[in-house]
Amino acid sequence: MDRRRWRRPVWRDRSACRPSRTRSTGWPKKGVPRALERLRALVSRGLTATAALWPEIEQAYAWVHRAAHLLANAEQRSVDDLRQAYGTLLAEMAAQHDTLPPLAEAVEHFRKVTASYWPGLFHCYTVPDLPRTNNALEQYFGSARYHERRATGRKTAAAGMVVRGAVRVVAAVATGLHPFSGAELRPVDLARWQAARHSLAYRHETRRAPIRFRRDPAAYLTQLEDLLLQLSLPP
């Protein structure tokens, strides 16, 4: 047997096996693809058409970043110094109110909202460990609302959540973070525990009163009159 008949053919020109990159496939040998060229042209035309708007936007972003930097208080400045620096920023914005007409409405709205929050805007810097925003509080109530909706299927709060929310919301969020044992659930301060139970009982009674009145108005009013007479009698 002639073994030469079973030899694999050897390509003299190995470049024929490689895929060719031509302009028809979108990959030219030199330069960038045509799609990127079109994208660059679109961006260039957009920047040219909106060039007159960028100075106002750049100034607005500078003010916002400056305000955020002051409120972050990374330098741990005093409250009086921080309040003075923020007031300087507001004065600067008011001084340039007329020179930047496109930002006039936005600047006026920013100053108006800041004035409404001004009495408590710097209060978080005087109390240790007080959060600067209510983001964590919103996530806290959002988590409770999500679990309540998954459990009941209601979009609005159930009656039990309204009446016992001071206890149920705390329990729902706390048990998701840490499993509590029986010893940990035991009341430590009996006075606070009794006060919480009294508050819940008062809420229950307030909710039951309208139901009793709708069922029997005459009996409900008679009971109130008897209670009023007992309170008016001398001890």
N, C-alpha and C positions, 0 to 999 in steps of 0.2 A: 504494500500500500504506500502510495506517495503521500507523505505527511504534508507536503507543501500545499496540497489541495485544501487542507483544513485550517490553514492559517487565516487569521482575521485580517481583513484589508487595512492598510495603514493610509490615513489621509495625508496627502502631501500638504495640503493647505488647510490647517486646522481652523483658520479664521472663518471658514465656511460654516462650521458648526455653531458659531457664536451668533446670538441674536443681534441683528443690526439696529442701530439707533439712528433714526433719520427724523427729519422734520415731520414726516407723515404720522409717526407715532407720538409726536409731541415732545420728543427729547432730542434737541439739536446737539450737534457735536460741540458747539461753542455757545457760550451765553447761558441764559436762563430759559425755562419753558415759556411758551407763548401765553399760558394761563397766568403765570406770574407777571408777565409783561402787561397784560390787560388789567390785572388787579392793581399794579403800580400806577397805571394810567388813571384808573378810576379814583384811587386815593389822592393822587396829585390834583385832579380836577376838583374833588371835594374840598381839599384844603385850600385851594385857590379861591373857590366860590365862597367859603366861609371864613376867609382870612380876617375880614372886618369884625367878626364876632368874637374872636379869640381873646383880645385884650380884656374885655369885660369878664369873660369866663375865667381867665387866669387870675384876675383880681379877686373874683368871688371865691375861688378855691383857696387863694392865699389867706383870705379872711377866715374861712371855715377851718382851715388847718391851724391857723393861729389860735382861734377860739378853742379848738379841741386840745391843743397843746397846753393852753392855760388851765383848762378844766382838768386835764390829766394830772397836773401839778407834780410832775416828776422831780422837780427841784425842791419839793417840800417847802414851798414858800408860805409865809404867814397869811392868815385870812385877809387881813387888811391890805397887805401888799398885792395879793391875788385879786381882791375886789377892785383895787385901784387900777391894776393892769387891764382888767377886763373892761372897766369903765373907759379907759383910754382907747381901747379897740372900738368900742361903740361910738365914741366921739369921733374917731377917725372915719368910721363908716358914715356917720351923719354928715361930716364935712365934705365927703366926696359924693354925697347923694345927688347933687345936681350935675357933676361932671361925668357921671356914668348913667345916662337915662335908661338904658335897658335894664339896669339893676335897681332902679329906684323902687319898684314895687317889692322886689325880693328883700332889699335892705330894710324897707319899712316894716315888712312882716317879721323879719328876724328881730328887729329892735322891739317890736310890740310883744312878741312872744317872750323875749328875754326879760322885758319889764314885768310881765305877769309872773314869771318864775323868780324874779330877783329876790324877794324876801327869804326864800328857802334855797336859793341856788348854791350858796356857800356853806350851808349848815352842815353838810357831810364832812367838812374839813375840821369842824370843832368837836365832833363826837367820834371817839375811836371805834374802828371796825364797822362804821355805818356805811352801807353801800352807796355809791355815788349815783346809781341809776336804779330803776325798778325792773330791770331786765330779769334778774333772778326771781323776783316776786311774780312776774308775769309767767315765767316758766313753771313756777310752783303751782299756781292756780291752773295753768294750762294742762299740766300733767294730771291734776285731780279731775278736771273736766273731761279729759280724754278717757280716763279709766272709768269714770261714772257713765259716760256714754257707751263704752264697750260693755259694761255690766247691765245697764238698764235698756239700752237702745233708744233713749230719749235725747233729743237735741237740747231741750231745756232742762234746768236743774229739777230734780225730784223734790218732793216735799220733805223727805228725810234729810236731804242735803241742805235745804234752806234752814230747817230747824236745828239740826245737829252738825252744821258745817264747821263750827269751831272745833269739834272733836274729830269728825269723820275725815276732813281734809288733812289734818295733821297726821292721823293714823294711816291714811291711804298712802301718803308720801313717805312717811317714816318707815313703814313696813317694807316698802320697796327697796330701801337702802340698806336695811339691816334687820335680820330676823331676831325678834325679841323673845326672851325666855319668860317664864312665869314670874321669876324673882324680879326681873326688870320692869314688869308691868305693875308691880305692887306700888300703891301710892306712897310717896315719900313725905309730902306735905299734905296732911289731912285737911287743913284749913283751905288750901287752894282746891283740893279735890271736891270738898263739900260746896265751895263757891261755884265751881264749874257745874256740878249737878243741880244746884239751885238755879243757875242761869238757864240750863237746858229745860228744867221743869217749867220755868216761867215762859220760855218760848213755846213749849208744848201747849200750855194753858192759853196763851194768846192765840194760837192757831185753832184750838178747839172751840173757843168762845163764839166765833162767827157761825160755826157749824151748828152749835146748840141753838143759837138764835134763829137760824133758818128753819130748824126742825120744829121748834115750839116757841114762837116769840113771846106769848103770854106768860108761859112758865119761866122763861129766862128773865123777863123784866120783873116778875114777882120775886124771884130769887135775889135779884139785885136790890130791890126795895127792902127786903128783909135784912140783907147784909148791911145796907146803909143805915137802917134803924138800929141795928146792933152796935154799929160804930158810933152812933150819935148818943147812945145811952151813957149815963155816967157810970164809971167803974164802981 
